[in-house]
């Protein structure tokens, strides 16, 4: 329960920072922790992509989702497989969200590629 509450607080702070378009210094300092923890890096990229998608910035959303996908791909290459649990997300989410983004932009060829890739995992 306490863990979920802290995740909600982090999400609210990220949302407020995006709306205000400001970044507090303690979030910038937290970037070093994100680079050392794969799960946190993936989760951060996914939430940043969701926030960018919510704002309508599809290019930024694609960038963040691709970053999350590359981190998941790297973790899968290290033979950690499906044991990766990303808080409430799964390893399939970056791939599925990329597919959904390409469906939204009507790029059906890329959407089909990412959905097929998700099925193969």
C-alpha atoms as one frame of an Amber mdcrd trajectory, in Angstrom:
protein
   0.000   0.000   0.000   2.781   2.426   0.898   4.607   1.562  -2.353   1.538
   2.317  -4.475   1.050   5.618  -2.662   4.619   6.676  -3.429   4.181   5.740
  -7.105   1.049   7.927  -7.249   2.969  10.827  -5.700   5.756  10.439  -8.288
   3.196  10.319 -11.130   1.448  13.445  -9.862   4.754  15.309  -9.591   5.743
  14.232 -13.122   2.368  15.362 -14.454   2.656  18.743 -12.741   6.178  19.209
 -14.079   4.949  18.491 -17.603   2.004  20.874 -17.287   4.158  23.654 -15.851
   7.063  22.718 -18.189   9.539  22.964 -15.335  11.929  20.428 -13.901  12.906
  20.613 -10.236  16.577  20.033  -9.503  15.889  16.914  -7.431  14.340  15.216
 -10.468  17.460  15.992 -12.497  19.598  14.499  -9.733  17.378  11.431  -9.820
  18.448  10.703 -13.407  21.611   9.012 -12.146  19.476   6.579 -10.167  17.373
   5.874 -13.251  20.430   4.936 -15.309  21.578   2.442 -12.683  18.226   0.701
 -12.235  16.808  -0.904 -15.376  13.273  -1.316 -14.041  13.077   2.308 -12.968
  14.477   3.446 -16.314  11.853   1.448 -18.213   9.034   2.683 -15.993  10.226
   6.273 -16.284  10.393   6.059 -20.073   6.895   4.543 -20.225   5.333   7.192
 -17.980   7.120   9.957 -19.885   5.775   8.506 -23.126   2.267   8.324 -21.691
   2.481  11.937 -20.544   3.750  13.086 -23.946   0.957  11.150 -25.660  -1.578
  12.763 -23.322  -0.235  16.192 -24.276  -0.434  15.323 -27.967   3.317  15.319
 -28.581   3.470  12.134 -30.624   7.135  12.503 -31.580   8.223  12.692 -27.949
   5.952   9.784 -27.040   7.539   7.675 -29.785  11.016   8.601 -28.546  10.219
   7.579 -24.963   8.502   4.343 -25.979  11.451   3.400 -28.191  13.804   4.109
 -25.299  11.765   1.799 -23.070  11.719  -0.857 -25.796  15.503  -0.701 -26.203
  15.946  -1.135 -22.436  13.602  -4.135 -22.430  15.387  -5.578 -25.452  18.722
  -5.185 -23.696  17.379  -6.894 -20.565  16.012  -9.768 -22.651  19.393 -10.143
 -24.359  21.006 -10.494 -20.938  18.909 -13.660 -20.452  16.741 -12.233 -17.706
  13.735 -13.095 -19.808  10.197 -12.670 -18.576  11.228 -12.253 -14.954  11.309
  -8.505 -15.424   8.408  -6.920 -13.615   8.254  -3.179 -14.117   6.092  -2.081
 -11.217   2.584  -2.428 -12.699   3.840  -2.736 -16.275   5.071  -5.792 -18.184
   7.877  -6.272 -20.683   5.282  -6.281 -23.465   3.986  -2.780 -22.699   6.656
  -0.728 -24.528   6.098  -2.801 -27.664   2.300  -2.666 -27.395   2.330   1.072
 -26.730   4.490   1.618 -29.804   1.957  -0.386 -31.816  -0.915   1.648 -30.393
   0.915   4.880 -31.150   1.446   3.856 -34.760  -2.238   2.869 -35.015  -3.128
   6.317 -33.730  -0.940   7.952 -36.387  -2.311   5.580 -39.057   1.067   3.960
 -39.741  -0.336   0.462 -40.091   2.841  -1.212 -41.338   4.818  -0.241 -38.230
   1.854  -1.004 -35.963   1.578  -4.517 -37.385   5.342  -5.018 -36.981   5.283
  -4.143 -33.274   2.145  -6.164 -32.538   3.680  -9.202 -34.269   6.886  -8.655
 -32.304   4.882  -8.628 -29.087   3.229 -11.920 -30.020   6.599 -13.564 -30.686
   7.886 -12.755 -27.200
